[in-house]
Amino acid sequence: MTTDVNGSVRNGVDTAALFATLDAVKAAPPAAAFQFRAENQWVSGTHSRGTINGFFGAGEERAHERTFQFDADHPAVLVGQDNGPTPAEFVLHALAACLTAGLANIAAARGIRLTEVRSTVTGDIDLNGILGLDPRVRNGYQRIAVRFTVKGDAPAAKLRELVEQSRARSAVYDVLTGQVPVDIEVTTD
């Protein structure tokens, strides 16, 4: 759906709800504090299953409308059984999804109707890092590239601005390019 009868839904985004959320956070800044969670359980080999349901937001514990489960694994060439994408591929998907969601919200807020948004995200990894064969090589991606195709009822320069604004506000882009502290705690029995 691109626009409803009263014009409050654009690009599938309820703009009235979007602006109400912005106003609510401006009026009560503590409502902006969210904590998202994912649980994961090893299945076998490099195969694990993640579950996402509960989160904290807008001042209270909440849950998604349904529980989401995701399998992750490695392909056979990386000693897995290919039961799901690799964890590193989930990162690429997360980046694409975050940038796309932001783009749709920003376009809707600016009154721009989108007709097509597609992206391809590639990431280059050198296994020498992950396998511990060369300490000079990082374990993760050395480079990530995102290529967008964006079409809508605005000039090309405005559509490019949407992507740039989405990048500037993307939580996943920030996680990938910033120095986010990660604490790891281990319990053993």
C-alpha positions in Angstrom: 0.0 0.0 0.0 1.4 3.4 -0.9 -1.3 5.9 0.3 -4.5 5.4 2.2 -7.7 7.5 1.6 -6.8 10.2 4.1 -3.2 10.3 3.0 -1.6 9.2 6.4 0.0 6.1 4.9 2.7 6.6 2.4 5.1 3.9 1.2 3.4 1.6 3.8 4.4 3.9 6.6 1.7 5.4 8.8 3.0 8.9 8.8 0.5 10.1 11.5 1.9 7.4 13.8 5.5 8.3 12.8 5.0 11.9 13.7 3.1 11.0 16.9 6.1 8.9 17.9 8.5 11.7 17.3 6.3 14.1 19.3 6.0 11.6 22.2 9.8 11.1 22.4 10.4 14.8 22.3 7.8 15.3 25.2 9.2 12.4 27.2 12.8 11.6 26.4 13.0 8.5 28.6 10.5 6.8 26.2 13.4 6.7 23.7 15.2 4.0 25.7 14.8 0.6 24.1 16.6 -2.7 24.7 16.3 -5.4 22.0 17.2 -9.0 22.7 18.0 -12.2 20.9 18.5 -15.6 22.3 20.5 -18.3 20.6 21.0 -22.0 21.1 23.6 -24.3 19.6 22.0 -27.2 17.5 25.1 -29.1 16.2 28.4 -28.3 14.5 28.2 -24.7 13.3 24.4 -24.7 13.3 22.5 -22.6 15.9 19.0 -21.3 16.2 18.1 -17.8 17.3 14.8 -16.7 18.8 13.6 -13.1 19.0 10.5 -12.1 20.9 10.7 -9.8 24.0 12.1 -6.3 24.2 11.9 -3.2 26.4 10.6 0.0 24.9 8.6 3.1 25.6 8.9 2.5 29.3 7.8 -1.1 29.6 8.4 -4.8 28.7 6.9 -5.7 25.3 6.8 -8.6 22.9 6.5 -8.9 19.1 3.2 -10.1 17.8 4.9 -13.4 17.2 8.1 -15.2 18.0 10.7 -15.2 15.3 13.2 -18.0 14.8 16.3 -17.9 12.6 18.7 -20.7 11.8 22.4 -19.8 11.2 25.1 -22.1 9.9 28.1 -22.3 7.6 28.1 -23.8 4.1 29.9 -27.1 3.6 33.0 -25.4 2.3 33.2 -23.7 5.8 32.6 -27.0 7.7 28.9 -26.5 8.1 25.7 -28.2 6.9 24.2 -25.0 5.3 21.1 -25.0 7.6 20.9 -21.2 7.3 22.9 -18.1 6.3 26.2 -17.5 8.1 26.1 -15.1 11.0 28.1 -12.7 8.9 25.5 -12.8 6.2 22.8 -11.9 8.8 24.9 -8.7 9.4 24.7 -7.8 5.7 20.9 -8.4 5.7 20.5 -6.3 8.9 22.3 -3.4 7.3 20.2 -3.6 4.1 17.0 -3.9 6.1 17.8 -1.0 8.4 18.8 1.3 5.6 15.7 0.4 3.6 13.3 0.9 6.6 14.9 4.3 7.3 14.6 5.2 3.7 10.9 4.4 3.6 10.2 6.3 6.8 12.2 9.4 5.7 10.5 9.4 2.2 7.1 9.1 3.8 7.8 11.9 6.2 9.0 14.1 3.4 6.0 13.3 1.2 7.9 11.3 -1.4 6.2 8.3 -2.9 8.6 5.4 -3.5 7.9 3.0 -6.4 11.0 0.7 -6.0 13.8 0.2 -3.5 16.3 -2.6 -4.0 19.7 -3.1 -2.5 22.6 -5.5 -2.8 25.1 -5.6 0.1 28.4 -7.4 -0.3 31.1 -8.0 2.4 34.6 -9.1 1.9 36.2 -11.4 4.5 39.7 -12.9 4.6 39.5 -16.3 6.4 43.1 -15.9 7.5 41.8 -13.7 10.3 39.0 -15.9 11.5 41.1 -19.0 11.3 43.9 -17.3 13.3 46.4 -17.8 10.5 47.5 -14.2 10.2 47.2 -11.9 13.2 47.4 -8.8 10.9 44.1 -9.7 9.2 40.9 -8.7 11.0 38.3 -11.4 11.8 35.4 -9.5 10.3 34.6 -7.8 7.1 37.4 -5.7 5.5 34.9 -3.9 3.4 31.1 -3.7 3.0 29.5 -2.2 -0.1 25.8 -1.2 -0.4 24.3 -0.6 -3.8 20.8 0.9 -4.0 18.3 1.3 -6.7 15.7 3.8 -5.7 12.8 5.0 -7.7 10.0 7.4 -6.8 8.2 10.7 -7.5 11.2 12.9 -6.6 14.3 14.0 -8.6 17.3 11.7 -8.5 19.2 14.1 -6.1 16.3 13.9 -3.6 16.2 10.1 -3.8 20.0 10.1 -3.1 19.4 12.4 -0.1 16.9 9.9 1.3 19.6 7.2 1.2 22.2 9.5 2.8 19.7 10.5 5.6 18.9 6.9 6.2 22.6 6.1 6.5 23.1 9.0 8.9 20.3 7.6 11.2 20.8 3.9 10.7 21.3 2.0 14.0 22.9 -0.9 12.2 25.3 1.3 10.2 26.3 2.9 13.5 26.9 -0.5 15.1 29.1 -1.5 12.2 31.1 1.7 11.9 31.3 2.7 15.6 33.1 1.2 18.5 30.1 -0.4 20.3 31.2 -2.0 23.6 30.3 -5.7 23.8 30.4 -7.4 27.2 30.5 -11.2 27.3 29.6 -13.1 30.5 30.0 -16.8 30.7 28.2 -19.2 33.0 29.3 -22.8 33.3 27.9 -25.8 35.1 
